[in-house]
Amino acid sequence: MSHETASTEKQTVALISMAASGVLTIAKFAVGLMTGSLGILSEAVHSLLDLGATMITYTAVRISDRPPDRTHHFGHGKIEAVAALAETGLLFVTCVWIVYEATRRLLFEESHVEVTWIAVAVIVASIAIDFNRARVLRRVAKKHRSEALEADALHFSSDMLSSSVVLIGLGLTWLGYPAADAIAAIGVAVFVCLAGWRLGRRTINTLMDAAPEGAYDRIAEITNDTDGVLELDRLRVRPGGAILFVDIDVLIARTLPFDKVTAIQNRLVSRICSAFPEADVSVTARPIQLDDETVFDKVMLISRRRGLAVHHVTIQHVGERLSVAFDIEVDGHMALGDAHDLADSLEQSIAAELGTDVEVESHIEPLQIATLAGRDVPDTDRSTYQETLTRLAPGSVMLTDGHNRRALSPIHHR
């Protein structure tokens, strides 16, 4: 699914949730004022705060989908956690008002609550709406790893329970227990507080860059099990909206060529992304010296670091000394003095690595980069060459005959 499609789906469910909160707020206030039920009025205030929360969610979802820019290098995903934290604050404000009003009615005032069919219908409709939107929000939040939508889903799941408590309070009031309405309102506050506590704890963990549960251990296991990785040196995992940022430092053998190091890094990134599709992985490879490195490994490593190609590496023990000889390839157009300085510098580096009691000898091998221009020799000369080859062939031990002979001569440019 493309980024644009995911963004549209998240914003759509947030808009639908916001519309539902608006309808429920109006209906509950109307019925609460008509019946005098504190439980319904507390639910109306709760729905009003829900409306504000869903507006915050919608705004956060739109902002979080923006790509990284010059100021926000890791994107805008954490705005969803900020929105969830704001929603947590609204939940606790709701609790304070509900408990205050319920306590005042229980201790100081007598309240008359009229239980009507429309009051019951509004609460039942509220439960049905909250159930459906919580289910849809939870599905989309899980699909796109949206903290703001997940906060809404948790919020409306708690709303179902609080509405059920209000419904029970209305039933007990109808049976002749008027205090049940205020007690039901306190029950609503309890559910709201629990939802706020769970939401707030998770949101603060996100803002403090707490790694998702189990993510660190799983990524460490994948890293240590990747071929070419000697050891996991450092691992940092932090969520950022729908993205899981992973920074890894691994230890590898310093004798590996650059292309193999890159292959190890790419393989590790691929394995982590297979386990965590939302991961943004950065791998730093730190080369270290191994105890079982050979002299050949060290010579090849030093030459590669300098961007030089060597071959025919010969290692011998001459008496008590170690002797190392090799051919070094240089540009055929390089001046002899420059080539000598290059070879001398490489010899010194190898000697410094292997110890002072080592003899290092290099042979400069110029490479002919450009191709030579040539042409077929004249027919008279070619016949002479062929006759000579035919005459010499029987006298050779290994050569008995020759065919497809061709003679070329270089073209010299002045």
JOZI-V74805 format. One record per backbone hydrogen bond with DSSP energy under -0.5 kcal/mol. CO is the residue of the C=O (numbers start at 1). NH is the residue of the N-H. E is the energy in kcal/mol with one decimal. If there is no record, write none. Layout:
CO:NH:E
CO:NH:E
//
This chain:
2:6:-2.3
3:7:-2.4
4:8:-2.2
5:9:-2.3
6:10:-2.3
7:11:-2.3
8:12:-2.2
9:13:-2.0
10:14:-1.7
11:15:-2.2
12:16:-2.4
13:17:-2.3
14:18:-2.1
15:19:-2.4
16:20:-2.3
17:21:-2.2
18:22:-1.9
19:23:-2.1
20:24:-2.5
21:25:-2.3
22:26:-1.9
23:27:-2.3
24:28:-2.6
25:29:-2.2
26:30:-2.1
27:31:-2.3
28:32:-3.0
29:33:-2.4
30:34:-1.6
31:35:-2.4
32:36:-2.3
32:37:-0.5
35:114:-2.5
36:38:-0.5
37:41:-2.4
38:42:-3.2
39:43:-1.7
40:44:-2.2
41:45:-2.6
42:46:-2.3
43:47:-2.6
44:48:-2.1
45:49:-2.4
46:50:-2.1
47:51:-2.3
48:52:-1.9
49:53:-2.7
50:54:-3.0
51:55:-1.8
52:56:-2.1
53:57:-2.6
54:58:-2.6
55:59:-2.2
56:60:-2.7
57:61:-2.8
58:62:-1.9
59:63:-2.2
60:64:-3.0
61:65:-1.1
63:66:-1.8
64:76:-0.5
66:76:-0.7
71:73:-0.8
72:69:-1.5
72:75:-1.5
76:79:-1.7
77:80:-1.6
78:82:-1.9
79:83:-2.3
80:84:-2.3
81:85:-2.1
82:86:-2.1
83:87:-2.2
84:88:-1.8
85:89:-1.9
86:90:-1.8
87:91:-1.9
88:92:-1.8
89:93:-1.9
90:94:-2.0
91:95:-1.8
92:96:-2.1
93:97:-1.9
94:98:-2.4
95:99:-2.6
96:100:-2.2
97:101:-2.4
98:102:-2.6
99:103:-2.4
100:104:-2.1
101:105:-1.9
102:106:-2.3
103:107:-2.3
104:108:-2.4
104:109:-1.0
109:111:-0.5
111:113:-0.6
112:114:-0.5
113:115:-0.7
114:116:-0.7
116:120:-1.8
117:121:-2.6
118:122:-2.4
119:123:-1.9
120:124:-2.6
121:125:-2.7
122:126:-2.2
123:127:-2.2
124:128:-2.2
125:129:-2.7
126:130:-2.7
127:131:-2.2
128:132:-2.0
129:133:-2.6
130:134:-2.2
131:135:-1.8
132:136:-2.2
133:137:-2.9
134:138:-2.4
135:139:-1.9
136:140:-2.4
137:141:-2.7
138:142:-2.3
139:143:-2.0
140:144:-2.3
141:145:-1.1
141:146:-1.5
145:147:-0.7
146:150:-1.9
147:151:-2.3
148:152:-1.9
149:153:-2.3
150:154:-2.4
151:155:-2.4
152:156:-2.7
153:157:-1.6
154:158:-1.9
155:159:-1.5
156:160:-1.4
157:161:-1.2
158:162:-2.5
159:163:-2.6
160:164:-1.8
161:165:-2.0
162:166:-2.0
163:167:-2.2
164:168:-2.1
165:169:-2.4
166:170:-2.3
167:171:-1.9
168:172:-2.5
169:173:-2.2
170:174:-2.3
171:175:-1.3
172:177:-2.0
173:176:-1.4
177:180:-1.7
178:181:-1.2
178:182:-0.5
179:183:-2.2
180:184:-2.6
181:185:-1.8
182:186:-1.9
183:187:-2.1
184:188:-2.1
185:189:-1.9
186:190:-2.0
187:191:-2.0
188:192:-2.5
189:193:-2.6
190:194:-2.2
191:195:-2.2
192:196:-2.6
193:197:-2.7
194:198:-2.2
195:199:-2.5
196:200:-3.0
197:201:-2.3
198:202:-1.8
199:203:-2.4
200:204:-2.6
201:205:-1.8
202:206:-1.7
203:207:-2.4
204:208:-1.8
205:210:-3.2
206:209:-1.8
212:215:-2.0
212:216:-0.6
214:218:-1.9
215:219:-2.5
216:220:-2.5
217:221:-2.1
218:222:-2.2
219:223:-2.5
220:224:-2.4
221:225:-1.2
223:226:-1.6
226:229:-1.8
228:230:-0.6
231:233:-0.6
231:251:-2.7
234:249:-2.8
236:247:-2.7
238:245:-2.5
240:243:-1.5
243:240:-3.0
243:245:-0.7
244:280:-2.8
245:238:-2.2
246:282:-2.7
247:236:-2.5
248:284:-3.1
249:233:-2.4
249:234:-1.8
250:286:-3.4
251:230:-2.8
251:231:-1.1
252:288:-2.3
253:256:-1.4
257:261:-1.8
258:262:-2.5
259:263:-1.8
260:264:-2.2
261:265:-2.3
262:266:-2.6
263:267:-2.3
264:268:-2.2
265:269:-2.4
266:270:-2.4
267:271:-2.0
268:272:-2.2
269:273:-2.4
270:274:-1.4
271:275:-1.4
272:276:-2.7
276:279:-2.4
278:244:-1.9
279:281:-0.6
280:246:-2.6
282:248:-2.8
283:285:-0.5
284:250:-2.6
284:286:-0.6
285:287:-0.6
286:252:-1.9
288:254:-2.2
290:293:-1.2
294:298:-2.0
295:299:-2.3
296:300:-2.5
297:301:-2.3
298:302:-2.4
299:303:-2.0
300:304:-2.2
301:305:-2.3
302:306:-1.2
303:308:-2.9
304:307:-1.6
308:310:-0.5
309:329:-2.7
311:327:-2.9
314:325:-2.6
316:318:-0.7
316:323:-3.6
317:319:-0.8
318:321:-2.0
321:318:-2.3
322:359:-3.3
323:316:-2.8
324:361:-2.9
325:314:-3.4
326:363:-2.1
327:311:-2.0
328:365:-2.8
329:309:-0.6
330:367:-2.8
331:334:-1.8
335:339:-2.4
336:340:-2.4
337:341:-2.2
338:342:-2.2
339:343:-2.3
340:344:-2.7
341:345:-2.3
342:346:-1.9
343:347:-2.4
344:348:-2.1
345:349:-1.9
346:350:-2.3
347:351:-2.5
348:352:-2.3
349:353:-1.6
350:354:-2.5
351:355:-2.0
356:358:-1.0
357:322:-1.1
358:360:-0.6
359:324:-3.3
361:326:-1.5
363:328:-2.7
364:366:-0.5
365:330:-1.9
367:332:-1.8
367:369:-1.0
373:411:-2.8
375:409:-2.8
378:382:-2.4
379:383:-2.1
380:384:-1.4
381:385:-2.2
382:386:-2.3
383:387:-2.3
384:388:-2.1
385:389:-2.3
386:390:-2.3
387:391:-2.1
388:392:-2.0
389:393:-1.8
390:394:-0.6
392:395:-0.8
393:396:-1.7
398:400:-0.5
407:377:-2.0
409:375:-1.9
410:412:-0.6
411:413:-0.5
//
